[in-house]
Amino acid sequence: MGRLFGTDGVRGLANETLTCELAYKIGQATVSVLKMAKHKPRILVGRDTRLSGDMLEAALVAGICSVGGEARIAGVIPTPAVAYLARHYKTDAGVVISASHNSMEYNGIKIFNNQGYKLPDELEERIESIVLDNSEEIVYPTGVDIGRVVRVKNAVRHYEEFLKSTIDVRLDGLKLVVDCANGAASKIAPGILSQLGAEVYPIYDEPDGININSLCGSTYPENLQEYVVEMGADVGLAFDGDADRLIAVDERGKIVDGDQMLVICGLDMQKRGILKKNTVVGTVMSNLGFDKALEKAGCNVVKTKVGDRYVLEKMLEEGYNIGGEQSGHIIFLDHNTTGDGILTALQLLSVVKRENKKLSELSKVMEKFPQVLVNAKVSEEGKLTYNQDPVIQEEIKRMEDRFAGEGRVLVRASGTEPLIRVMIEGKDQREIEEYAVGLAKLIEERLN
């Protein structure tokens, strides 16, 4: 991770660590590294529904215009829409103001290049150097060379048209409960699912700037589970605040996570002959059942570090076309360049329709091993030094020896928060819970 950019862009407490001044400078630096000889850099800007979005958008756009860039404002729109529309509109970059699944007091800035991919490390480092070290002179144009703001009127419609083009079936007959997390999917997701023929019951679709991700969405699907059962729905869909991830719920109210959706969609692609190199990409956090289900079906499994950027890098390097994370970030590279929750929902529902099976039946193809994830709260400094503490490392080694052959222990630093994530997988739920809680407590004691 860089000094500003984490695994998912710049993120921080809005108006404290992620200030208007910082957003302004990032806008300037982004234009500076993208300056073209033939035209003013055109930057597409989108955001989610959180309260600080207006403030940071204004600062970012001011920065873009102050150095001669053109800011094209798409308004409230999912993160993957910006990745797609940057290509569709042929802009030089796309910027999203969002903290994804984090609570409303946080916000972030994520930058895509003109192909809809996250910026390469060298460009992020150059932006960091301009912002933090004043490494390059900022040129302030005057007169006709000052940048302008353009409001994009049809961004949502163009994104919806793209989404509909990714499947060749209609969704008539499906009853869906859709949890929009009071975020960027609140209008788009229910609308497009209805257009495709589904009977849609949206929940948490009334954003007020404060309620984004609050006890709802992909990180809190419990209420969705209850709604699905109460309403006799076929499927529940839970997005996060910027709609780049999806967690599903079957008709019995049981969670279908990213690993299971990857298996369902990956095997469907294999059956239809479109699974490139017969391979599905996961991460080190993927459940052991993920590996076993795909291997049983004759599919290859490739693992990366946690973070959709690493999944994408591997897919691009090796030519794979589906990959993702247990958290619900799934990349269908034939269609979009980043995790896309609504796109994932459409791909999953198209399998349900083609196979004419309940989601619970489809998800049986993968048997999940019990898995416990516990977060240890540490300082930012502690997050970077946990693997140098001999007591912590000795305890991790002891646990790895205990679970060898029957599970695994994974400890890693969060890419976006001051947390150390402890994941233990094994056959006995109670035992792995005790071990995970104990290790997290030890980490907090040693590092705080």
N, C-alpha and C positions, 0 to 999 in steps of 0.2 A: 504494500500500500504506500501511496505517496504522502506528501505533507498535507495536501488538501483532499485529494481523491482517494476514496476507499474502493472497495470492490464494486460499489454501485453509485459512483459519482460522489459529489460533495454533499455531506449531510451534517446537520447539527441543530441545536436549539434555536429556533427562529428568533431573531432580534438579539441574540446573545452571542452564539458562536457563528451562526449564519446570519450575518447582518446585511443591511441594505448596501453598505459600503463594499462588502465582499461581493455581493451579487453584481453591483455596478462594475467592479474591477474584473470579475469573471466575464461579463458581457464584453468589456473592452478587449480583454486578452483573447477571447474566442475569435473576435473579428480580426484582431492583429495577426493571429497565426493562420487565418484562412484568407487573408487579403489576396484578391485576384487582380491581374493586370487589366482585364477587360471590363470588369463590372464590380459594383459594390457587393460585398458579401451579403447574401440573403439568408437570414436565420429564422427558421420557423420556431415559434415559442408556444408551448402548451403548458397546462398546469392542472393539478387536481383541485379539490374543493376546500382545502383547509384555509383557515382565516388569514394566515400570513401570505397566502399566494398572491393576493392583489399587491401587497406591499413589495414583495420580492420581484414580482413581474415588472412593476414600474421601475424598480432600480436596475434590473437586468436590461430592460429595453432601453433605458436612458444610457446605460453603458454602451450598448450596441450602436445606438444612433450617434453618440458623442464621438465615435471614431470612424463614422462614415458608413456603418452597416445599415442594412434594411431589416427591420424587425417585422416579421409576418406573424400576427397574433391569432392563434387558433382558439384561444379561450380554454374552458374546461374540457379536457379530452384525455382518454387513456394514454399512458406512456407508449404502448406499442403503436398507437395511431400516429404519434409523432415520428416514430421510426419509419413507418410505412409512407406517411405523407411527405417526409423529407425527400424520398425517392420520387414520389408521384408528382410533386411540385417542382422537382429539380432545384431545391434550395441547396445551399452550401453546407448547411448543418441544421440539426434540430435540437432544441433545448427543452427539457421538461423540468418544471418546478414541482417537485413532489418528494415526499418521504415514504412513499410506497405504503407498507403495512404499519409504519410507526404511528404513534398517537399524534394528535393534532398540534401539540406544541413544537414538534419537530418539522423541519422541512429540508429539502435537498435540491440540488441542481445536477441534472444528468445531461450529458451532451452526446449526440449521435452525429456521425459524419454524413456526407451526402448519399451514402449507400445504406444508411439506416443502421450502421454498426456503431457500437461504443467506440470512442476515440482510442487509438492506439496509445500505449504507454508514453511514447516519446512526445506526442502532442499534449497529453495531460501534463507531463513534466514541464513542457515549455510554458503552458498556461500557468502552472504553479509558480514557475520561476519569474514570470512577468508580474503576477499578482503579489508574490511574497518578497521578491528580491529586486523588483524594478529592473530586471535584466535587459529589457528592451525599451527603447524610447517610445512612448505613446504619442502619436501624431494626432493633433486635434484639428480637423478641417474646419473651414468656414464657408459661408455662402452656400452655393448649390451643392457643395460636397458633403454637407452635413447629412446624416442618415435620416430616414423617414420610417413611420409606422404604417403598416398596412393591415387592416382587419380581414381575416380570411373568413368569408361568409359560408362556404360550403364544406368546411373541413369534416364535420360529422357525417354529412351525406356521402362524401367520397370514401370515408373509412367504412361506412356501412355497406356501400356497393362492393368494396374490396372483400369484406368479410363474407358476404353472400356468395361471392364467386368462388370461395374455397371449398364448398361442398356441392354435391350433385343430387342431394335428396332433400325432400321437404320434411318438416317436423310435425305435420298434422297428426293428431291423436296423442301427442305427448303433453302431459300435465306437469308443469315446472314451477317450483318455487325458487325465486332468484334473489339472493342476498347481495345487494349492491354496495355494502359497506359505507353507505352515505358518501360515496366517492365518485370518481370520474365515470363509472359505469352506470350511474343511476338512471340516465335517460336512454343511453345507447343499448345496453344489454337487453332490457325488457322489450324495447322497440324492435330490435332486429329479430329476436326470437319469436315475437308475435307475427312479424312480417313473414316468417318462414312457416307459419301455421300452428305453432305451439300455443297451448293454453297457459298463459303466464300469470303468476301471482308474485309481483315484486314486493320485497320487504327491505327496510333500511335503504330507501331510495329517496329520502328527503333531506339532502345535505343542508346544513346551516352554517358551515365553516368550522364548527366545533365538534360535531358528532361523528366525523370521519373515523372509521375503524373502532368506534367506541362500542364494545361488547357486541360486535357484529363482524361480518366479513370472514375471510379465509382463515384468520388467526383465532377466531372465536365462533365456530360453527354450531355451537350447542343449540342456540335458538332455532337455527335453520333445521336441525335434525328433528326437533319437536314439531315444527310447522309441516314438514314433509309428511310425517306420520299422521298428524291430525287432519290434513287436507287430502290424504290419499293420493299424493303426487307420485309421479313416476321417478322424478329426479330432482334433487336440490342442487343449486349452483351457488357457490360463495366466492366472490371476488375480493380483492383487497382494494385499498384506497385508490391506486392508480391503474387497477385492472390488468396488471401484467402477470397475475397468478390466479389459479383456480383451485378450489377444493370442492369435490362433489360429494353428494349424499345419495345413497340408493333409496329405493322405495320403502325399506325397512328402517330407515333413519340411521344407517351405518355409514361412517366416513369412507370415502374412496379418495385416497391421497394421490400425490403426484406420481409416486412409484407405480401404483396400481393403474393409473391412467396411461402412463408410459407403456406398461405391459399390454394393456387392452388395445391401445392405438398402434403400438409397434407390431403386435401380432396381426392386427387387421391389415397393416401396410404390407407385412410379409405375405399374407394370403393373397393380396391384390397385386403382388409383384412390384411394389414401388418402394420397398425398404432397401435403401442403398447400402451395399456391402453387407446386407443381412445383419445390421448392427444397430443397437440402441445404446445411447450414451447416458450414463448416470453419474452420480458423485459418490465420494467415500461415505456419505450419509445414507445412501440407498440401502433399503432393507435387504437382508440376506435372501428373503423370499423373492425379491426382484431378480437377483442373479439366477436363482434356481428355476423360476418360471420360464425365463427367456432361454436358458441353456437347455431345458427340457424340450422346448419347441425348436431347438436347433439354431437359435439366434446367438450372435456374439454380443458380449457385454463389454463396454469400455467405461472406465471410471476416471473422474477428474477430481480436483479440489472442489470444495463447496463454493458456489457462486456461479450464476448463469453465464458470466463472462468467460469462465474457464470451460464450461460446457460448450459454449459457442466456438471458442478458439479451437477446441479439439474437433468439433464438427467441420469447421472450415479447413483445418489442416488435413484431415483424413477423408473428407468427402462424404460425411454421414448426413442424414436428413431428419433425424428425430433425436432429441435428447432433452434432459431436464433434471429437475430436483424434486425431492419428496415434498417440499413446501408448495409445489404447484406451479413453479416456473417451468413451462414446457415450451420448447422451441421446435416449430415445424418449419424447417429451413426452406422447404419448397414454397412456403407462403410468406413468412415474415422473418425478420432478422433478429428478433428478440422474443422473450417470453410474452405470450399474449393470451390473457385469460379468456376473452370472448372467443377468440379463434380456437382455443383448446376446447371450450364448451361445445362449439359447433362440430369439431372433429369427433369428440366423444359421443355426442348425440347422434351423429351420422352412423357410428358403429352400432348403437342401440337400434336404430331404424333398419339398417341393412341386415343385421343378424336376427332382428325381431325377438330380442331377448331382454329380460329385465337387467338393469345394471348390476343387481346383486349376483345374478348368474354369471355375467361377464367377468365380474371381479373375482370370482372363485378360482380363476386361472392362476392367481397368485396367493400363496399362503403366507401371511405376514408373521414374522417372528416378533415376539414381544420386544419392544424398544422403548427406552426411557431417555428423555432429554431433560437435563436440569441445568439452569443457568447460574453461574457463580458471578456475583457482582464484584467487579474490581475497578481499580483506577485505570486510566488510559495507559499509564506506565506499566502497571501490573499486567495488563493485557498482552504487552509485548515481551514480558520477561518470564512468564509462567513456566516456559520450557527450560529455564535455566535454574529452577529451584530443585535441589537434589531430593528434598523430602517429597515433593509432589511427584517427581519422576519415579522415585522408588515405589510409591504407592500405585502409580499407573502400571508399572512393570508387574507388581504383585497381582493386580487385577487381571492383566492380560494373560498371565500364567494360569490364573483360575479359570478363565473363560476360553482358553485355547481349544479350538475344535468345536465348541458349543456356543460360541458367541464372539463378541468383540467389544473393545473399549476404544472410543474415539474422543479425544480432547482437542478442541481448537478454539482460537480466538474469533469472536464475532467480527465481521468486516465492517459493521455499521454502528455498533453499540459497545460501551465499556463492559463487556461480558466475556467470560470463558464458558463455552458450551461443552457440557459433559454428556456424551451419549454412550449408553451401554445397551447391548443387545444380547439376549440369551433366552433360555427356555422357561425360566422361572420368573414371573413378573415381580413377585415380592422381593426376591433376592436382588434382582438388578436395580429395583428402586432403592433398596437400602444402600447398595454400593454406589449408585449415582449420587444420591443425596450426601452420603459420607464424603465422597471425593470432592463434591462442590463445596461443602463446608470447609474441608481442609484447604482448598484453594483460596477461599475467602479469608481464612485465618492467616494464611501464609503471606498473602499479597496485599492485605489492607492494614 
